[in-house]
Amino acid sequence: METRLRIQKWGNGLGISIPSVIVTGLSLKEGLYVSVQESNNKIIIEPVKTSVSYSLTDMLCEITDDNLHRCIETGAPTGNEIW
């Protein structure tokens, strides 16, 4: 797919808005990282592929008695901490 986009000033840099048909086609989401490269006078933008994505719930479910670290004592409060 080819589309023409206007480069606009965003803060101190320049940016483009990615059309929704491309966003949907590539399953892009807000917060996803992309790599940006220049090659042969072209700009190449590709989603960064991550091998695994964990949620906090997923990670907490992996805690067992065998991999739980011991409690660490740091002593009594020394400043204005509220315990």
Rosetta blueprint (number, residue, H / E / L):
1 M L
2 E L
3 T L
4 R L
5 L L
6 R L
7 I L
8 Q E
9 K E
10 W E
11 G L
12 N L
13 G E
14 L E
15 G E
16 I L
17 S L
18 I L
19 P L
20 S H
21 V H
22 I H
23 V H
24 T H
25 G H
26 L L
27 S L
28 L L
29 K L
30 E L
31 G L
32 L L
33 Y L
34 V E
35 S E
36 V E
37 Q E
38 E E
39 S E
40 N L
41 N L
42 K E
43 I E
44 I E
45 I E
46 E E
47 P E
48 V L
49 K L
50 T L
51 S L
52 V L
53 S L
54 Y L
55 S L
56 L H
57 T H
58 D H
59 M H
60 L H
61 C H
62 E L
63 I L
64 T L
65 D L
66 D L
67 N L
68 L L
69 H L
70 R L
71 C L
72 I L
73 E L
74 T L
75 G L
76 A L
77 P L
78 T L
79 G L
80 N L
81 E L
82 I L
83 W L
